[in-house]
Amino acid sequence: MIELVDPVPLHLEQAARLPGVAVRAGDARALPAEDGAYDVKLLLGPLYHL
């Protein structure tokens, strides 16, 4: 299962159509999970500003 946390409604809408993807509105600065809850976290948005 893949869980997408994204602040952009269009991204959530598109990803929700894919099998095996759960979506949630949110922000990488405040992820709604305990430490160690996931195997991998990708934070790509901040790279746009470098």
N, C-alpha and C positions, 0 to 999 in steps of 0.2 A: 504494500500500500504506500502511496506517495501522498503527502499532505502539503499543499501549497498554502502559504500564508503571504498575502499580497495586499497592498492598499488600493490597487487599481481594479475597479469593478469589471472592466472588459477582460482583464487577464483571468479573473476568477470565473467569469462566465464561459470563456473559451476552454479553460482547463477542466471545468466541471463536466464537459462533454466527453472527456477521455475516460476510458475504463481504468479503474484502479487508482483514480485520483480523487482525493477529498480536498475541498477548498475551504478557506476561512479568511475573512477580511482581517488584516492586521498589519503590523509593522515590525521589522527586524530589530528595532530598538527595544521591543517589549514582547518577546516571543512567549506564547501561552503554554509553556511546558517546563517541567522540572529539569534540572541538570541531568544529563545522561539519558534522557527520554528517547533520543533519536540516535541513529547510527551516523547520519550525515546531515549537516546543515549548510546550505549554499546561500551566501549573502552576496548577490550580484549587483543590486541597485547602487551601493556606494561606489562601485568602480566607475560609473558614468561621470563622476565628479572629479576624478583624478586627472 
